[in-house]
Amino acid sequence: MKIEKVVINNICGIKHIKIQFNKRLNLICGANGVGKTTILKSIAYELFNGKNDFLKKCYGSEEGNVSIWVEGIEKPFKYTIKHFINELDESKSEITKDSRNLLYFLPLRTVEYNKINISPSESTTCDNRIYYARPLAFGNVEEIKDWFIKKFLFSKIDSALNEFEKNNFQLSKDIFKLLDNNLNIKTVNTDFEIILENNNTEIYFDMLSGGYKSCIITLLNMIKEIEYRYPYINVVDFNGVIMIDEIDMHLHPQWQTKFIKVLANVFPQAQIIATTHSPSVLQNAKGNEIIPLYKDENGNICVKQLNLSEYGLQGWTFEEILQDIMGMSSATSDLYSEIMNNFDKAINDENQEEILKNYVILKKILHPQNPMRQLLEIQVSEWKDYNDKN
């Protein structure tokens, strides 16, 4: 399953928007309040059953509606919201058959230590598997570690795992090394703790940095969920949709970029639709992978036409991305903007005292290697010379 297009009318803050998706990576970006989460939830609601308190019709409209075009299906999925709070839709009392093709991760990243009990959990023994029609949390560490540890222990027993389980477990071990080439899985000890090896030094999994654990837990959770839903495929062959709200949350910019690359590598057939606020993520994306949203002068949410080349934003600075893509009026501090404005005004007024006073402050504020220092030096040189002569 791949989502080709979604049209949203009068849902939450979106009056009308049409978004085209490509088959691989799609990064929805823009300032807060432009409907990034609304788009993900609008897609998820069609595939999940039950009540949704988030999706509401726009104020003043009779109803809101969503249409979703899926690859290989001629007619779009459609639904209507007629009330401010959307009640249980009786027509969706059954989980749609496409629900298991969609993994939708909420922006929850708490990764806390959990002691693992070797007794099987309910979710791993349940045959009904209705859980696939619900949003997922990144931080359900106990369930994820439980799954990984059991796979590790059973992998030591001949014929305990089938071919697909073996391949998927190998993939789950590989992600440690994909994120850090020096990190390997060594063993699981008698306390059911995951022991890693980093440059010949043994460490507990739970001793890793919060950002690294967040990446690992997220990827393991995806592998686990796909295996539960499709027991007889290799996870790398999953060709459904992975939706992630705020994919960069709590990650260092270096980890944000690496996580995106590993995600695409681990799930080469999946369509990924994610929201982001990160210039680092956007700077490393291709032109057709970026979906920038903005509000026009009338408050309508629109897709900004950037006309990017295949190189995307790879030559843009963070400041340019923050202003032109993320909608920030300025990428500098209020103090810097104030001092710079004072300096420019003093230049226009030919006020030597104010020029030199603000120049001294700007030299203290600017990065030592900022080329603006040289430009300022040129601008004030005649005033410094004038001061020396007089």
Secondary structure, 3 states (H helix, E strand, C coil): CCEEEEEEEEECCEEEEEEECCCCEEEEECCCCCCHHHHHHHHHHHHCCCCECCCCECCCCCCEEEEEEECCCCCCEEEEECCCCECCCHHHCCCCCCHHHEEEECCCCCCCCCCCCCCCCHHHHCCCCHHHHCCECCCCHHHHHHHHHHHHHHCCCCCCCCHHHHHHHHHHHHHHHHHCCCEEEEEECCCCCEEEEECCEEEEHHHCCHHHHHHHHHHHHHHHHHHHHCCCCCHHHCCCEEEECCCCCCCCHHHHHHHHHHHHHHCCCCEEEEEECCHHHHHCCCHHHEEEEEECCCCCEEECCCCCCCCCCCCCCHHHHHHHCCCCCCCCCHHHHHHHHHHHHHHHHCCHHHHHHHHHHHHHHCCCCCCHHHHHHHHHHHHHHHHHHC
